[in-house]
Amino acid sequence: MIRETLIFVFLLVSQSCNAFETNRCAPSACGNIRNISYPFRLETDSINCGDHRYNLSCENNSTVLNLYGGKYYVQAINYHNFTIRLVDAGVRQHDCSSIPRFPLSHYHFRQGDPYWSDEGLGYSSLSGSILFLKCQNPVNFSLYPYMDAAPCISTGLKYSYVMVIRSPWVSNLMDLCSVEMMTLIPSAALDYYSYYGQKNVSFNEIHKYLAFGFEISWFDSLYCVNCTYGCYLENNTNRVHCRTWKSKIDIGYRLRVAVYYWLPMNILPNVGKFCALRTTFGALFIAAFLKYKWQRRHLSGYDAIEEFLQNHNNLMPIRYSHSDIKKITGSFKEKLGEGGFGCVYKGKLRSGKVAAIKILNSSKANGQDFINEVATIGRIHHANVVQLIGFCFERSKQALIYEFMPNGSLNNYIGRQEGSISLSWEKLYEISLGVAHGIEYLHEGCDMQILHFDIKPHNVLLDENFKPKISDFGLAKFYPTKGNIASLTAVRGTMGYMAPEFFYKNIGRVSYKADVYSFGMLILEMADKRKNVNSHAEHLSEVHYPFWVHDQLSNGKLPIEDITEGENVIARKIILTGLWCVQMQPCDRPPMKKVIEMLEGDLESLQLPPRPILFPATPVTMDRGELSSELGSSSLIENSS
């Protein structure tokens, strides 16, 4: 707790020092919003005022926020609970026929975004989702939780409905119904809907909540970045605290504290000695039993790894002892970064070669992830796949030794963060082609088909010449080369790069085409971060960029400034290839061999694919707990910048 508190105090002090000039700026005003101050700023404010990630504009005496390609009017800014209330520019008060123009869901908010939030101040507590539906036939309201939108919304021969839900996962979609729009709605609308019931609520009432606006928060992006497990607001005081419930302190230690300190101070003064002794020994017995169960669970995992290593002792990677790892890293002297499953250190092998050593946390180590890394990278030798040099396995002490990648991850070069180095279009093209060759090798170049399932910028590492290498095979799966349909019990990957078939059962089974989709999102993000366009377009996220850029290409233009004719050809080739890769239907996506041909071929041979669609017709119902448990993954060099 002391460590977490010190970290947070340091965070606040450093932010206060860095933001000294910005906090001295006088508040700005536009229309009814009179308190525009840090972290917000108007575009007309001094360059030293506010945080440029939180730009606002003043249009016709209305404060405007451009968010993920949409235009929203600011209704209020609350600096006490770190929220800003927004209304879609298409919604007008007292006009229930006015509906949102811009799609928005919890899915859009990604870690690192200015308004991203984790469960510490979750969006479920601030807002829900509202879906606008069109159906070919009337809906049976006893079977589907829909609300009739007529007469506010008229769609001719089709029937209009809305559905208010708490989570962004769409379920209970009737046949011959399609989702026309999804956006956020204040949580008060959900409470109102739940209290009065479906039959007693009209769309006109729900529209009032749309016109009132939904809230999003900038809390996590500014105040939780240095808290290991996120942070939260204290209800009564609004004080900020780092989370400690995922602390690495083992349960035996907590029970010992309870036995030796809490019990004597709180129970012994009030009961007889016999009861005190019985309680104490009972707690000790429980502690011993829990520790035994914990050890049994982990020992079974260790045995599985040991059995795998003995059965595959002909693997090329070298097995090191933990004492060897300490010598290689100089007693863990130079940390390169820290990811979800451990820390990465820089080390030097006996041969003099520099290496990156990932030390897996014993509390989070997953035997299957360890086996996946050794089994995949251990037998792969390809110019665009990171090399696994060796490993260490001594029960709870586990480590993986990789070739050192001095330029870190691709994420360091395509992010919008201050100080990031911008790569040229030629270099981005080389990286795109290199990653494509690496994935194509995984799919077709091995005796077993390897599906990565977590292609993203963090997992593309760059050597001294910026040659890309795919890393982190913790979520990988193996299949016979003749079978390309994956059998999965839960979704895998990272939000924003995961293929839609993980969520929607009607568009096809999960296969190698999921990696194709992730690759498409990757190169579209690369193009998005390199483009120099007008200020409105700069607010687009990776999620909406495919829609926006497709519309631009359909109109025969791509607003990229200060670019040569050769660079224009490269940019269009990357974007067109990416758009083909992110098609909703897996069967419409090209295999990686075709992707390489598209990147290496002439621009004239590339046709504009169909426009991506927002939602398919029939989503799959899934457990959110299962989803969240599978989304995390670690990177070889997570934060090496």
C-alpha positions as CSV (number, residue, x, y, z in Angstrom):
1,M,0.0,0.0,0.0
2,I,2.9,2.4,0.9
3,R,4.5,1.6,-2.5
4,E,1.3,2.3,-4.4
5,T,0.8,5.6,-2.5
6,L,4.3,6.7,-3.2
7,I,3.9,6.0,-6.9
8,F,0.7,8.0,-7.0
9,V,2.3,10.9,-5.0
10,F,5.2,10.9,-7.5
11,L,2.7,10.9,-10.4
12,L,0.8,13.9,-9.0
13,V,4.0,15.8,-8.3
14,S,5.4,15.2,-11.7
15,Q,2.2,16.1,-13.4
16,S,2.0,19.3,-11.3
17,C,5.6,20.2,-12.4
18,N,5.0,19.4,-16.1
19,A,1.6,21.1,-16.1
20,F,2.7,24.2,-14.1
21,E,2.4,26.5,-17.1
22,T,-0.8,24.9,-18.3
23,N,-2.5,25.2,-15.0
24,R,-1.6,28.9,-14.8
25,C,-3.8,29.6,-17.8
26,A,-7.0,31.4,-17.2
27,P,-10.2,29.3,-17.9
28,S,-11.6,29.7,-21.4
29,A,-15.3,30.0,-22.3
30,C,-17.6,29.2,-25.2
31,G,-21.3,29.5,-25.0
32,N,-22.7,27.9,-21.9
33,I,-19.4,26.2,-21.0
34,R,-17.5,28.9,-18.9
35,N,-14.9,26.6,-17.2
36,I,-12.7,25.3,-19.9
37,S,-9.4,24.6,-18.1
38,Y,-6.8,21.9,-17.8
39,P,-6.7,19.3,-19.2
40,F,-9.1,20.9,-21.8
41,R,-8.2,23.7,-24.1
42,L,-9.8,25.6,-26.9
43,E,-8.0,25.5,-30.3
44,T,-7.6,29.2,-30.0
45,D,-5.9,29.1,-26.6
46,S,-2.2,29.6,-26.2
47,I,0.0,26.7,-27.1
48,N,1.1,26.3,-23.5
49,C,-2.5,25.9,-22.2
50,G,-4.1,22.6,-21.6
51,D,-3.3,19.1,-23.0
52,H,-3.5,18.9,-26.8
53,R,-5.2,15.5,-26.5
54,Y,-8.2,17.3,-25.1
55,N,-8.8,19.9,-27.7
56,L,-12.2,21.6,-28.0
57,S,-13.5,24.0,-30.6
58,C,-16.0,26.8,-30.4
59,E,-18.5,26.7,-33.3
60,N,-21.5,29.1,-33.4
61,N,-21.2,29.7,-29.7
62,S,-21.3,26.0,-29.0
63,T,-18.4,24.0,-27.5
64,V,-17.6,21.0,-29.8
65,L,-15.5,17.8,-29.2
66,N,-14.5,15.7,-32.1
67,L,-14.4,12.1,-30.9
68,Y,-13.6,9.1,-33.1
69,G,-14.7,10.9,-36.2
70,G,-18.0,12.1,-34.7
71,K,-19.1,15.6,-33.7
72,Y,-20.4,16.1,-30.2
73,Y,-21.7,19.2,-28.3
74,V,-20.3,19.6,-24.9
75,Q,-23.1,20.1,-22.3
76,A,-21.0,20.2,-19.1
77,I,-17.5,19.5,-17.7
78,N,-17.3,18.2,-14.1
79,Y,-13.8,18.6,-12.7
80,H,-14.7,16.9,-9.4
81,N,-15.5,13.5,-10.9
82,F,-13.5,13.9,-14.1
83,T,-16.4,13.6,-16.6
84,I,-17.5,15.5,-19.6
85,R,-21.1,15.3,-20.9
86,L,-21.7,15.1,-24.6
87,V,-24.6,15.1,-27.1
88,D,-24.4,13.8,-30.7
89,A,-24.6,16.7,-33.1
90,G,-27.5,15.1,-34.8
91,V,-29.7,15.1,-31.7
92,R,-32.0,18.1,-31.0
93,Q,-34.1,18.7,-27.9
94,H,-37.9,18.4,-28.3
95,D,-37.5,16.7,-31.7
96,C,-37.7,12.9,-31.2
97,S,-37.2,12.4,-35.0
98,S,-33.6,13.7,-34.6
99,I,-31.3,10.7,-34.0
100,P,-27.5,10.4,-33.6
101,R,-25.4,10.7,-36.7
102,F,-22.2,9.1,-35.4
103,P,-21.7,5.5,-34.2
104,L,-20.1,5.2,-30.8
105,S,-19.8,2.3,-28.3
106,H,-17.7,1.2,-25.4
107,Y,-15.7,-0.9,-27.9
108,H,-14.2,2.3,-29.4
109,F,-12.3,3.3,-26.2
110,R,-8.9,1.7,-26.3
111,Q,-6.2,1.8,-23.7
112,G,-4.1,4.9,-24.3
113,D,-7.0,6.9,-25.7
114,P,-7.7,10.2,-23.9
115,Y,-11.1,9.0,-22.7
116,W,-10.2,5.3,-22.1
117,S,-11.4,3.9,-18.8
118,D,-11.0,0.5,-17.1
119,E,-13.2,-1.0,-14.5
120,G,-11.9,1.4,-11.8
121,L,-14.3,4.1,-13.2
122,G,-16.0,1.8,-15.7
123,Y,-18.2,3.1,-18.5
124,S,-20.9,0.7,-17.3
125,S,-21.4,3.1,-14.4
126,L,-21.5,6.2,-16.6
127,S,-23.4,5.1,-19.7
128,G,-25.1,2.2,-21.6
129,S,-25.7,1.6,-25.2
130,I,-28.8,2.3,-27.4
131,L,-29.3,0.5,-30.7
132,F,-31.4,1.8,-33.6
133,L,-32.9,-1.2,-35.5
134,K,-34.8,-1.7,-38.8
135,C,-36.8,-4.9,-39.1
136,Q,-38.6,-6.4,-42.1
137,N,-41.5,-7.6,-39.9
138,P,-43.2,-6.4,-36.7
139,V,-41.6,-7.5,-33.5
140,N,-43.1,-9.7,-30.8
141,F,-42.4,-7.6,-27.7
142,S,-42.9,-10.6,-25.4
143,L,-39.8,-12.2,-27.0
144,Y,-37.6,-9.3,-27.7
145,P,-36.7,-6.3,-25.5
146,Y,-37.4,-3.8,-28.3
147,M,-39.1,-0.4,-28.1
148,D,-41.2,0.9,-30.9
149,A,-39.7,4.1,-32.3
150,A,-42.8,5.1,-34.3
151,P,-44.1,7.7,-35.0
152,C,-40.8,9.6,-34.2
153,I,-38.8,7.5,-36.7
154,S,-40.5,6.5,-39.9
155,T,-38.7,4.2,-42.4
156,G,-41.4,3.5,-45.0
157,L,-42.0,-0.2,-45.4
158,K,-39.6,-1.2,-42.6
159,Y,-40.3,-1.1,-38.9
160,S,-38.2,1.0,-36.6
161,Y,-37.2,0.0,-33.0
162,V,-34.6,0.9,-30.4
163,M,-33.0,-1.3,-27.8
164,V,-31.4,0.0,-24.6
165,I,-28.7,-2.3,-23.1
166,R,-26.0,-1.9,-20.5
167,S,-23.2,-3.7,-22.3
168,P,-21.8,-3.2,-25.8
169,W,-22.4,-6.8,-26.7
170,V,-25.4,-7.1,-29.0
171,S,-27.7,-10.1,-28.4
172,N,-31.3,-11.1,-28.9
173,L,-31.3,-9.7,-32.5
174,M,-34.4,-10.9,-34.3
175,D,-34.1,-12.4,-37.8
176,L,-34.5,-9.9,-40.6
177,C,-33.5,-7.1,-38.3
178,S,-30.3,-5.0,-38.8
179,V,-28.5,-2.5,-36.5
180,E,-28.5,0.9,-38.2
181,M,-26.8,2.8,-35.4
182,M,-25.3,2.2,-32.0
183,T,-24.3,5.0,-29.6
184,L,-24.0,5.8,-25.9
185,I,-26.8,6.8,-23.6
186,P,-26.6,8.0,-20.0
187,S,-27.0,5.3,-17.3
188,A,-30.0,7.1,-16.0
189,A,-31.9,5.9,-19.1
190,L,-31.1,2.3,-18.3
191,D,-32.4,2.8,-14.7
192,Y,-35.6,4.5,-16.0
193,Y,-36.1,1.7,-18.6
194,S,-35.5,-1.0,-16.0
195,Y,-37.8,0.6,-13.4
196,Y,-40.9,1.3,-15.6
197,G,-40.5,-1.7,-17.9
198,Q,-40.5,-2.1,-21.6
199,K,-44.2,-1.6,-22.1
200,N,-44.5,1.6,-20.1
201,V,-41.6,3.5,-21.7
202,S,-41.9,5.4,-24.9
203,F,-39.1,6.3,-27.3
204,N,-40.0,10.0,-26.7
205,E,-38.9,9.6,-23.1
206,I,-35.7,7.8,-24.1
207,H,-34.9,10.6,-26.6
208,K,-34.9,13.1,-23.7
209,Y,-32.0,11.2,-22.3
210,L,-30.2,11.3,-25.6
211,A,-30.7,15.0,-25.7
212,F,-29.4,15.3,-22.1
213,G,-26.1,13.6,-23.1
214,F,-23.8,10.8,-22.0
215,E,-20.7,11.1,-19.9
216,I,-17.2,9.9,-20.5
217,S,-14.1,10.3,-18.3
218,W,-10.5,11.4,-18.7
219,F,-9.7,10.1,-15.2
220,D,-7.7,6.9,-16.1
221,S,-5.7,8.4,-18.9
222,L,-4.3,11.2,-16.7
223,Y,-4.2,9.7,-13.2
224,C,-3.9,5.9,-13.4
225,V,-1.0,5.5,-15.8
226,N,1.5,4.8,-13.1
227,C,-0.7,2.6,-10.9
228,T,0.1,-1.1,-11.6
229,Y,-3.5,-2.3,-11.3
230,G,-5.4,0.9,-12.1
231,C,-6.9,3.4,-9.7
232,Y,-10.2,4.5,-8.3
233,L,-12.1,7.4,-6.8
234,E,-13.1,7.4,-3.1
235,N,-16.9,7.9,-3.1
236,N,-17.1,10.5,-0.4
237,T,-14.0,12.5,-0.9
238,N,-13.2,12.0,-4.6
239,R,-9.6,11.2,-3.6
240,V,-7.6,9.0,-6.0
241,H,-6.2,5.7,-4.8
242,C,-4.1,3.1,-6.7
243,R,-5.8,-0.3,-6.7
244,T,-4.2,-3.0,-4.6
245,W,-6.6,-5.9,-4.8
246,K,-4.4,-7.7,-7.3
247,S,-1.4,-7.3,-5.0
248,K,1.3,-9.9,-5.3
249,I,1.1,-10.5,-1.6
250,D,0.2,-14.2,-1.2
251,I,-3.0,-15.3,0.6
252,G,-1.0,-17.1,3.3
253,Y,0.6,-13.8,4.2
254,R,-2.8,-12.1,4.5
255,L,-4.1,-14.8,6.7
256,R,-1.0,-14.7,8.9
257,V,-1.6,-10.9,9.3
258,A,-5.2,-11.7,10.2
259,V,-4.2,-14.3,12.8
260,Y,-1.4,-12.5,14.5
261,Y,-2.7,-8.9,14.4
262,W,-6.4,-8.6,13.7
263,L,-7.6,-11.5,15.8
264,P,-5.7,-10.6,19.0
265,M,-6.6,-6.9,18.8
266,N,-10.3,-7.3,18.0
267,I,-11.4,-10.7,19.4
268,L,-9.3,-11.6,22.4
269,P,-10.4,-8.7,24.6
270,N,-14.1,-9.8,24.1
271,V,-14.1,-13.6,24.4
272,G,-12.6,-16.2,26.6
273,K,-9.2,-17.8,26.0
274,F,-10.7,-21.0,24.8
275,C,-12.6,-19.3,22.0
276,A,-9.6,-17.2,21.1
277,L,-7.4,-20.3,20.8
278,R,-10.0,-22.2,18.8
279,T,-10.4,-19.2,16.4
280,T,-6.6,-18.8,16.0
281,F,-5.9,-22.5,15.3
282,G,-8.9,-22.6,13.0
283,A,-7.5,-19.7,11.0
284,L,-4.1,-21.4,10.9
285,F,-5.7,-24.6,9.6
286,I,-7.5,-22.7,6.9
287,A,-4.3,-20.9,5.9
288,A,-2.4,-24.2,5.7
289,F,-5.2,-25.8,3.7
290,L,-5.4,-22.9,1.2
291,K,-1.6,-22.8,0.8
292,Y,-1.7,-26.6,0.1
293,K,-4.4,-26.1,-2.5
294,W,-2.5,-23.3,-4.1
295,Q,0.7,-25.4,-4.3
296,R,-1.2,-28.4,-5.8
297,R,-2.7,-26.2,-8.5
298,H,0.7,-24.7,-9.4
299,L,2.6,-28.0,-9.2
300,S,0.2,-29.6,-11.7
301,G,1.0,-26.8,-14.1
302,Y,4.7,-27.1,-13.5
303,D,4.5,-30.9,-14.1
304,A,2.8,-30.2,-17.4
305,I,5.6,-27.9,-18.5
306,E,8.3,-30.3,-17.4
307,E,6.7,-33.2,-19.2
308,F,6.5,-31.1,-22.4
309,L,10.2,-30.1,-22.1
310,Q,11.3,-33.7,-21.6
311,N,9.2,-34.9,-24.6
312,H,10.7,-32.1,-26.8
313,N,14.3,-32.0,-25.6
314,N,15.5,-31.9,-29.2
315,L,14.2,-28.3,-29.5
316,M,16.9,-25.8,-30.6
317,P,16.6,-23.3,-27.7
318,I,19.0,-23.7,-24.9
319,R,17.8,-24.5,-21.4
320,Y,19.4,-22.1,-18.8
321,S,19.4,-22.3,-15.0
322,H,18.0,-19.4,-12.9
323,S,21.6,-18.7,-11.7
324,D,22.6,-18.4,-15.4
325,I,19.7,-15.9,-15.9
326,K,21.0,-13.8,-13.0
327,K,24.5,-13.7,-14.5
328,I,23.2,-12.9,-18.0
329,T,21.1,-9.9,-16.7
330,G,23.7,-8.7,-14.2
331,S,21.3,-9.5,-11.4
332,F,18.4,-7.9,-13.3
333,K,20.2,-4.5,-13.6
334,E,18.7,-3.0,-16.8
335,K,14.9,-3.2,-17.2
336,L,13.7,-2.7,-20.8
337,G,10.0,-2.8,-20.0
338,E,7.1,-4.4,-18.1
339,G,4.2,-6.2,-19.6
340,G,1.2,-8.1,-18.4
341,F,3.0,-11.3,-17.6
342,G,6.4,-10.0,-16.3
343,C,9.4,-7.7,-16.8
344,V,11.9,-7.7,-19.7
345,Y,15.6,-7.1,-18.9
346,K,18.6,-6.5,-21.1
347,G,21.4,-9.1,-20.8
348,K,24.5,-10.3,-22.4
349,L,25.2,-14.0,-23.3
350,R,28.5,-15.7,-22.8
351,S,29.1,-15.3,-26.5
352,G,28.8,-11.6,-26.1
353,K,25.5,-11.4,-27.9
354,V,22.9,-9.0,-26.4
355,A,19.6,-10.6,-25.5
356,A,16.2,-9.6,-24.1
357,I,15.1,-11.8,-21.1
358,K,11.4,-11.9,-20.2
359,I,11.0,-12.9,-16.5
360,L,7.5,-14.4,-16.0
361,N,5.6,-13.4,-12.9
362,S,5.0,-16.5,-10.8
363,S,1.5,-15.2,-9.8
364,K,0.5,-14.8,-13.5
365,A,2.6,-17.4,-15.2
366,N,0.4,-19.6,-17.4
367,G,1.8,-23.0,-18.3
368,Q,0.1,-23.1,-21.6
369,D,1.5,-19.7,-22.6
370,F,5.0,-20.8,-21.7
371,I,4.6,-24.0,-23.7
372,N,3.2,-22.0,-26.7
373,E,6.2,-19.7,-26.7
374,V,8.8,-22.5,-26.6
375,A,6.8,-24.8,-29.0
376,T,6.3,-22.0,-31.6
377,I,9.3,-19.7,-31.7
378,G,11.5,-22.5,-30.5
379,R,11.2,-24.3,-33.8
380,I,10.7,-21.3,-36.1
381,H,13.6,-19.7,-38.0
382,H,12.3,-16.9,-40.2
383,A,13.7,-13.4,-40.8
384,N,10.4,-11.8,-39.7
385,V,9.8,-13.9,-36.5
386,V,11.7,-13.0,-33.4
387,Q,14.2,-15.8,-32.4
388,L,13.9,-17.6,-29.1
389,I,17.5,-18.2,-28.0
390,G,16.7,-20.1,-24.8
391,F,14.5,-20.5,-21.7
392,C,14.6,-21.2,-18.0
393,F,12.2,-23.4,-16.1
394,E,12.7,-24.1,-12.4
395,R,9.2,-24.5,-11.2
396,S,8.0,-21.0,-10.3
397,K,11.1,-19.4,-11.9
398,Q,10.4,-19.1,-15.6
399,A,12.1,-17.0,-18.2
400,L,12.4,-16.7,-22.0
401,I,15.5,-15.4,-23.7
402,Y,15.0,-13.7,-27.1
403,E,17.2,-11.9,-29.5
404,F,17.5,-8.2,-28.6
405,M,15.5,-5.8,-30.7
406,P,17.2,-2.3,-30.1
407,N,14.4,-0.3,-31.7
408,G,11.6,-1.7,-29.5
409,S,8.1,-2.2,-30.7
410,L,6.3,-0.7,-33.7
411,N,3.9,0.9,-31.3
412,N,6.7,3.4,-30.4
413,Y,6.8,4.7,-33.9
414,I,3.2,5.0,-35.0
415,G,1.7,6.4,-31.8
416,R,0.5,10.0,-31.4
417,Q,2.4,10.4,-28.1
418,E,4.7,13.3,-27.8
419,G,8.3,12.6,-28.8
420,S,7.4,9.6,-31.0
421,I,9.6,9.2,-34.2
422,S,7.7,9.3,-37.4
423,L,8.7,6.7,-40.0
424,S,8.7,7.4,-43.8
425,W,6.2,5.8,-46.1
426,E,9.0,3.7,-47.6
427,K,9.9,2.3,-44.2
428,L,6.2,1.7,-43.3
429,Y,5.9,-0.2,-46.6
430,E,8.9,-2.4,-45.8
431,I,7.6,-3.1,-42.3
432,S,4.1,-4.0,-43.7
433,L,5.7,-6.4,-46.2
434,G,7.9,-7.9,-43.6
435,V,5.1,-8.6,-41.2
436,A,3.0,-10.1,-44.1
437,H,5.9,-12.5,-44.9
438,G,6.1,-13.5,-41.3
439,I,2.4,-14.3,-41.0
440,E,2.4,-16.1,-44.3
441,Y,5.2,-18.3,-43.0
442,L,3.3,-19.1,-39.9
443,H,0.2,-20.0,-41.9
444,E,1.8,-22.0,-44.7
445,G,5.6,-22.4,-44.1
446,C,5.6,-24.8,-41.2
447,D,4.6,-28.4,-40.8
448,M,1.8,-27.2,-38.6
449,Q,-0.3,-24.1,-39.3
450,I,0.3,-21.6,-36.5
451,L,-2.4,-19.0,-35.8
452,H,-1.0,-16.0,-33.8
453,F,-4.3,-14.4,-32.7
454,D,-2.6,-11.3,-31.3
455,I,-1.1,-9.3,-34.2
456,K,-0.8,-5.7,-33.1
457,P,1.9,-3.0,-33.0
458,H,3.1,-4.0,-29.5
459,N,3.9,-7.5,-30.9
460,V,5.9,-6.3,-33.9
461,L,9.5,-5.7,-32.8
462,L,12.1,-3.8,-34.9
463,D,15.8,-4.6,-35.1
464,E,18.7,-2.1,-35.6
465,N,17.7,-1.8,-39.3
466,F,13.9,-1.5,-38.5
467,K,13.3,-5.0,-39.9
468,P,10.1,-6.2,-38.3
469,K,9.8,-9.4,-36.4
470,I,6.6,-10.9,-35.0
471,S,6.7,-11.7,-31.2
472,D,4.6,-12.9,-28.3
473,F,3.0,-16.3,-29.2
474,G,1.3,-16.7,-25.8
475,L,-2.1,-16.9,-27.5
476,A,-1.1,-18.9,-30.5
477,K,-2.8,-22.1,-31.6
478,F,-1.6,-25.0,-33.8
479,Y,-3.5,-26.8,-36.5
480,P,-2.8,-29.2,-39.3
481,T,-1.9,-27.4,-42.5
482,K,-4.9,-28.9,-44.3
483,G,-7.4,-27.7,-41.7
484,N,-7.9,-24.0,-41.4
485,I,-10.9,-23.9,-38.9
486,A,-9.9,-23.2,-35.3
487,S,-11.6,-24.8,-32.4
488,L,-11.6,-22.2,-29.6
489,T,-13.4,-22.1,-26.2
490,A,-13.0,-18.4,-25.7
491,V,-12.1,-15.3,-27.7
492,R,-8.4,-14.4,-28.0
493,G,-6.5,-11.3,-28.8
494,T,-6.7,-7.5,-28.2
495,M,-9.7,-5.3,-28.7
496,G,-9.4,-3.3,-31.9
497,Y,-7.5,-6.0,-33.7
498,M,-9.7,-9.0,-33.1
499,A,-11.7,-10.3,-36.0
500,P,-15.5,-10.0,-35.9
501,E,-16.0,-13.7,-36.1
502,F,-14.9,-14.0,-32.5
503,F,-18.1,-12.1,-31.6
504,Y,-20.6,-12.9,-34.4
505,K,-21.4,-16.5,-35.2
506,N,-23.3,-16.0,-38.4
507,I,-20.3,-14.6,-40.5
508,G,-18.1,-17.7,-40.3
509,R,-15.8,-19.8,-38.1
510,V,-12.6,-18.6,-36.6
511,S,-9.7,-19.5,-38.9
512,Y,-6.4,-18.1,-40.2
513,K,-8.4,-15.3,-41.7
514,A,-8.5,-13.8,-38.1
515,D,-4.8,-13.1,-38.4
516,V,-5.5,-11.5,-41.8
517,Y,-8.0,-9.2,-40.2
518,S,-5.6,-8.2,-37.4
519,F,-2.9,-7.5,-40.0
520,G,-5.3,-5.3,-41.9
521,M,-6.1,-3.3,-38.8
522,L,-2.3,-3.0,-38.1
523,I,-1.4,-1.5,-41.5
524,L,-4.4,0.7,-41.5
525,E,-3.3,2.0,-38.2
526,M,0.2,2.6,-39.6
527,A,-1.3,4.6,-42.4
528,D,-3.6,6.5,-40.0
529,K,-0.8,7.6,-37.8
530,R,1.4,8.7,-40.7
531,K,-1.3,10.8,-42.5
532,N,-1.2,14.6,-42.3
533,V,-4.8,15.6,-42.8
534,N,-7.2,18.3,-41.5
535,S,-7.8,18.7,-37.8
536,H,-11.2,16.9,-37.9
537,A,-9.7,13.7,-39.4
538,E,-6.9,13.6,-36.8
539,H,-9.5,12.7,-34.2
540,L,-10.4,9.4,-36.0
541,S,-9.4,6.2,-34.3
542,E,-8.3,3.0,-35.8
543,V,-11.8,1.7,-35.3
544,H,-13.4,4.2,-37.6
545,Y,-10.5,4.8,-40.0
546,P,-11.5,2.1,-42.4
547,F,-14.9,3.7,-42.8
548,W,-13.5,7.2,-43.3
549,V,-10.7,6.3,-45.7
550,H,-13.1,4.1,-47.8
551,D,-15.4,7.1,-48.2
552,Q,-12.4,9.3,-49.2
553,L,-11.2,6.7,-51.8
554,S,-14.7,6.3,-53.1
555,N,-14.7,10.0,-53.9
556,G,-11.4,9.7,-55.6
557,K,-9.3,11.5,-53.0
558,L,-7.0,10.8,-50.1
559,P,-6.2,14.1,-48.3
560,I,-2.5,13.5,-47.6
561,E,-0.3,16.6,-47.7
562,D,3.4,17.1,-48.3
563,I,3.8,13.8,-50.0
564,T,5.6,12.8,-53.2
565,E,4.0,10.9,-56.1
566,G,5.9,7.8,-55.1
567,E,4.8,8.0,-51.5
568,N,1.3,8.5,-52.6
569,V,1.4,5.2,-54.5
570,I,2.8,3.5,-51.4
571,A,0.2,5.0,-49.1
572,R,-2.7,4.0,-51.4
573,K,-1.3,0.5,-51.8
574,I,-1.1,0.0,-48.0
575,I,-4.6,1.4,-47.4
576,L,-6.3,-0.6,-50.2
577,T,-4.6,-3.8,-49.0
578,G,-5.7,-3.1,-45.4
579,L,-9.3,-2.5,-46.5
580,W,-9.4,-5.9,-48.2
581,C,-8.0,-7.5,-45.1
582,V,-10.6,-6.0,-42.7
583,Q,-13.7,-7.2,-44.6
584,M,-16.4,-8.4,-42.3
585,Q,-16.9,-11.8,-43.9
586,P,-13.8,-14.0,-43.5
587,C,-14.3,-15.5,-47.0
588,D,-13.9,-12.0,-48.5
589,R,-10.4,-11.5,-47.0
590,P,-7.4,-12.6,-49.0
591,P,-5.0,-15.2,-47.7
592,M,-1.6,-13.8,-46.7
593,K,0.1,-15.1,-49.9
594,K,-2.4,-12.9,-51.9
595,V,-1.8,-10.0,-49.4
596,I,1.9,-10.1,-50.3
597,E,1.1,-10.1,-54.0
598,M,-1.1,-7.0,-53.4
599,L,1.6,-5.2,-51.6
600,E,4.3,-6.1,-54.1
601,G,2.1,-5.6,-57.2
602,D,1.0,-2.5,-59.2
603,L,-1.4,-0.1,-57.7
604,E,-3.6,-0.2,-60.8
605,S,-4.3,-3.9,-60.2
606,L,-5.8,-3.1,-56.7
607,Q,-9.6,-2.6,-56.7
608,L,-11.5,-0.7,-54.0
609,P,-13.2,-3.4,-51.8
610,P,-16.8,-3.1,-50.5
611,R,-17.3,-0.6,-47.7
612,P,-16.9,-2.2,-44.3
613,I,-20.1,-2.6,-42.4
614,L,-20.7,-1.8,-38.7
615,F,-22.5,-4.8,-37.4
616,P,-23.6,-8.2,-39.0
617,A,-27.2,-9.4,-38.6
618,T,-26.9,-12.0,-35.9
619,P,-24.5,-11.6,-33.0
620,V,-23.4,-14.3,-30.7
621,T,-24.2,-14.3,-27.1
622,M,-21.2,-14.7,-24.8
623,D,-20.2,-14.3,-21.2
624,R,-18.4,-11.1,-20.6
625,G,-16.4,-12.6,-17.8
626,E,-15.0,-15.2,-20.2
627,L,-14.3,-12.5,-22.7
628,S,-12.4,-10.2,-20.3
629,S,-10.3,-13.1,-19.0
630,E,-8.9,-13.9,-22.4
631,L,-8.1,-10.4,-23.7
632,G,-4.9,-9.8,-21.8
633,S,-1.6,-10.6,-23.4
634,S,2.1,-9.7,-22.9
635,S,4.6,-8.2,-25.2
636,L,8.3,-8.9,-25.4
637,I,9.1,-5.2,-24.9
638,E,5.9,-3.7,-23.7
639,N,7.2,-0.2,-22.8
640,S,10.7,0.1,-24.1
641,S,10.4,3.7,-25.2
